[in-house]
Amino acid sequence: MIEEIQKRLNIINTQLVPYNPKIIAVTKYFDESMIVRYYEAGLREFGENRVLEANEKISKLPEEIRKNSKFHLIGHLQTNKVKHAVGNFDLIHSVDSLKLAEAISNEALKKKVVQKILLQVNNANEESKYGFTTDEIKDCMDKLLVLPSIQIEGLMNIAPLSQDEDYLRNLFRGMKKLKDNLETEYKVKLKELSMGMSNDFRIAAEEGSTIIRLGRILFK
């Protein structure tokens, strides 16, 4: 099993040269035993969708794995689950509104922690997806940057399922441009771009992604 996993990872890593973004193994459909296997195969970053399920799963992991791994919340976060998320995830990718960022900030203040977050941008303007529009994020950025006890690490998007490489490339390129523009305008460093999944990770990496979220392609 470990050899099979390493073989898949080698194939994926070959496609990512010379970009080498961080790989997050999306373990949302599996129990903690799968995290253990992928840890043994060399992965150290794991992505979960549901806060309560993830917390329970993480609590069952051996201490060595909890200590030496990073856990990412990549699914939609409801404001009533914020208290269960803050301080339990190294990075929350899915901060999709000023209201949610404020709730995270308030909870982080209570817990006396600094919560790292990404701002989710719906730059494909899909009605079914969460996220700031590009205009909204520009309007909110000054308010977001002054919130205490959160650290904005960068941006995240979820591209539509599409076979159109030019369309996907333009979406990812637009995210990189937005990040660069925000850095220039607000004099802030946004070091992470979380974009790219199993069907489009290579294109995302070529267009500047620093974090890719892989599920199906790792676990098939």
C-alpha positions as CSV (number, residue, x, y, z in Angstrom):
1,M,0.0,0.0,0.0
2,I,2.8,2.5,1.0
3,E,4.7,1.7,-2.2
4,E,1.5,2.3,-4.3
5,I,1.0,5.7,-2.7
6,Q,4.6,6.7,-3.2
7,K,4.4,5.7,-6.8
8,R,1.3,7.9,-7.3
9,L,3.1,10.8,-5.5
10,N,6.2,10.4,-7.7
11,I,4.0,10.6,-10.9
12,I,2.3,13.8,-9.5
13,N,5.5,15.4,-8.4
14,T,7.1,14.8,-11.8
15,Q,4.2,16.8,-13.3
16,L,4.8,19.6,-10.8
17,V,8.5,20.2,-11.6
18,P,9.7,23.0,-11.5
19,Y,6.8,24.6,-9.7
20,N,6.6,22.3,-6.6
21,P,3.6,23.6,-4.8
22,K,2.7,22.1,-1.4
23,I,0.4,19.0,-1.8
24,I,-2.5,18.7,0.6
25,A,-4.0,15.2,0.7
26,V,-7.8,15.7,0.9
27,T,-8.8,13.0,3.4
28,K,-12.4,14.1,4.0
29,Y,-13.9,10.8,2.8
30,F,-11.6,8.6,4.9
31,D,-11.0,7.8,8.5
32,E,-7.8,8.5,10.4
33,S,-6.2,5.2,9.2
34,M,-5.8,6.7,5.7
35,I,-4.1,9.8,7.2
36,V,-1.6,7.4,8.9
37,R,-0.9,5.6,5.6
38,Y,-0.3,8.8,3.8
39,Y,1.9,10.1,6.6
40,E,4.0,7.0,6.4
41,A,4.3,7.6,2.6
42,G,5.8,11.0,3.3
43,L,2.8,13.5,3.2
44,R,2.5,16.0,6.1
45,E,-0.4,18.2,5.0
46,F,-4.0,17.1,5.2
47,G,-7.3,18.7,4.1
48,E,-10.7,18.3,5.7
49,N,-14.2,19.6,4.9
50,R,-16.2,19.2,8.0
51,V,-15.1,20.7,11.2
52,L,-16.5,18.4,13.8
53,E,-15.7,15.2,11.9
54,A,-12.2,16.5,11.3
55,N,-11.6,17.3,15.0
56,E,-12.7,13.8,16.0
57,K,-10.5,12.2,13.4
58,I,-7.4,14.2,14.3
59,S,-7.9,13.5,18.0
60,K,-7.6,9.7,17.2
61,L,-4.3,10.1,15.4
62,P,-1.0,9.1,17.1
63,E,0.7,12.0,18.9
64,E,3.7,11.9,16.5
65,I,1.4,12.5,13.5
66,R,-0.6,15.2,15.1
67,K,2.6,17.0,16.1
68,N,4.3,16.7,12.8
69,S,1.4,17.3,10.4
70,K,-0.5,20.4,9.3
71,F,-4.3,20.3,9.1
72,H,-6.2,22.5,6.7
73,L,-9.9,23.3,6.7
74,I,-10.8,23.5,3.0
75,G,-14.6,23.1,3.2
76,H,-17.3,25.8,3.8
77,L,-17.2,27.1,7.3
78,Q,-20.5,28.2,8.9
79,T,-20.3,30.9,11.6
80,N,-21.8,28.6,14.2
81,K,-18.9,26.2,13.7
82,V,-16.2,28.9,14.0
83,K,-15.5,28.1,17.7
84,H,-14.7,24.5,16.8
85,A,-12.3,25.5,13.9
86,V,-10.2,28.3,15.4
87,G,-7.0,27.0,16.9
88,N,-7.6,23.5,15.6
89,F,-6.5,24.0,12.0
90,D,-3.2,25.4,10.8
91,L,-4.9,27.1,8.0
92,I,-8.5,27.9,7.2
93,H,-8.8,28.1,3.4
94,S,-12.5,29.0,3.0
95,V,-13.0,32.4,4.5
96,D,-15.6,33.7,2.1
97,S,-17.0,36.9,3.7
98,L,-16.2,39.8,6.0
99,K,-18.7,38.5,8.5
100,L,-17.0,35.1,8.7
101,A,-13.6,36.7,9.1
102,E,-14.9,38.9,11.9
103,A,-16.3,35.8,13.7
104,I,-12.9,34.0,13.3
105,S,-11.1,37.1,14.6
106,N,-13.4,37.3,17.7
107,E,-13.0,33.6,18.5
108,A,-9.2,33.8,18.0
109,L,-9.1,36.8,20.4
110,K,-11.0,34.8,23.0
111,K,-8.7,31.8,22.7
112,K,-5.6,34.1,22.6
113,V,-4.4,32.5,19.3
114,V,-3.6,33.9,15.8
115,Q,-5.5,32.0,13.2
116,K,-4.0,31.8,9.7
117,I,-6.6,32.1,7.0
118,L,-7.0,32.3,3.2
119,L,-9.7,34.4,1.5
120,Q,-11.9,32.4,-0.8
121,V,-12.5,34.1,-4.1
122,N,-15.3,33.0,-6.5
123,N,-13.7,34.5,-9.6
124,A,-15.7,32.2,-11.9
125,N,-18.9,33.8,-10.5
126,E,-20.6,30.5,-9.9
127,E,-23.9,30.8,-8.1
128,S,-23.4,27.4,-6.4
129,K,-20.0,28.4,-4.9
130,Y,-19.1,30.5,-1.9
131,G,-16.5,33.3,-2.0
132,F,-15.8,36.9,-2.4
133,T,-16.2,38.3,-5.9
134,T,-13.1,40.1,-7.1
135,D,-14.9,43.5,-6.5
136,E,-16.1,42.5,-3.0
137,I,-12.6,41.5,-1.9
138,K,-11.2,44.8,-3.1
139,D,-14.0,46.7,-1.2
140,C,-13.4,44.6,2.0
141,M,-9.6,44.3,2.1
142,D,-8.9,47.3,4.3
143,K,-11.4,46.1,6.8
144,L,-10.0,42.5,6.7
145,L,-6.5,43.6,7.2
146,V,-7.2,45.4,10.5
147,L,-9.0,42.5,12.2
148,P,-7.0,41.3,15.2
149,S,-5.8,37.8,15.8
150,I,-6.0,36.6,12.2
151,Q,-3.3,36.4,9.7
152,I,-4.2,36.6,6.0
153,E,-1.8,34.2,4.2
154,G,-3.3,34.5,0.7
155,L,-6.2,33.6,-1.5
156,M,-8.0,30.4,-2.5
157,N,-10.4,29.4,-5.3
158,I,-12.3,26.4,-6.5
159,A,-12.4,26.3,-10.3
160,P,-15.4,24.8,-12.1
161,L,-15.0,21.3,-13.4
162,S,-14.0,21.9,-17.0
163,Q,-12.0,20.3,-19.8
164,D,-11.3,23.8,-21.3
165,E,-7.7,24.4,-20.5
166,D,-7.7,28.0,-21.7
167,Y,-10.7,28.8,-19.5
168,L,-9.1,27.2,-16.4
169,R,-5.8,28.9,-17.1
170,N,-7.4,32.3,-17.3
171,L,-9.2,31.8,-14.0
172,F,-6.0,30.8,-12.2
173,R,-4.1,33.6,-14.0
174,G,-6.8,36.0,-12.7
175,M,-6.2,34.8,-9.2
176,K,-2.5,35.5,-9.4
177,K,-3.1,38.9,-10.8
178,L,-5.6,39.7,-8.1
179,K,-3.1,38.6,-5.4
180,D,-0.4,40.8,-7.0
181,N,-2.7,43.8,-7.2
182,L,-3.8,43.4,-3.6
183,E,-0.2,43.1,-2.4
184,T,0.7,46.3,-4.3
185,E,-2.3,48.3,-3.3
186,Y,-2.4,47.4,0.4
187,K,1.4,46.9,0.9
188,V,0.8,43.4,2.3
189,K,2.5,40.0,1.6
190,L,0.0,37.3,0.4
191,K,2.3,34.3,0.1
192,E,-0.2,31.6,-0.6
193,L,-2.4,30.8,-3.6
194,S,-4.5,27.7,-2.9
195,M,-5.8,26.6,-6.3
196,G,-5.9,23.4,-8.2
197,M,-7.4,20.0,-7.6
198,S,-7.2,16.5,-9.1
199,N,-8.4,17.5,-12.5
200,D,-6.5,20.8,-13.0
201,F,-3.5,20.9,-10.6
202,R,-0.9,21.0,-13.3
203,I,-2.5,24.1,-14.9
204,A,-2.9,25.7,-11.5
205,A,0.8,25.1,-10.7
206,E,1.9,26.6,-14.0
207,E,-0.2,29.7,-13.2
208,G,1.3,30.3,-9.8
209,S,-0.5,28.0,-7.3
210,T,1.5,27.5,-4.1
211,I,-0.9,24.9,-2.6
212,I,-2.8,22.2,-4.5
213,R,-5.6,20.1,-2.9
214,L,-5.6,16.5,-4.2
215,G,-8.2,13.9,-3.4
216,R,-9.4,11.5,-6.1
217,I,-6.0,11.3,-7.9
218,L,-4.2,10.3,-4.7
219,F,-6.8,7.8,-3.5
220,K,-8.0,6.1,-6.7
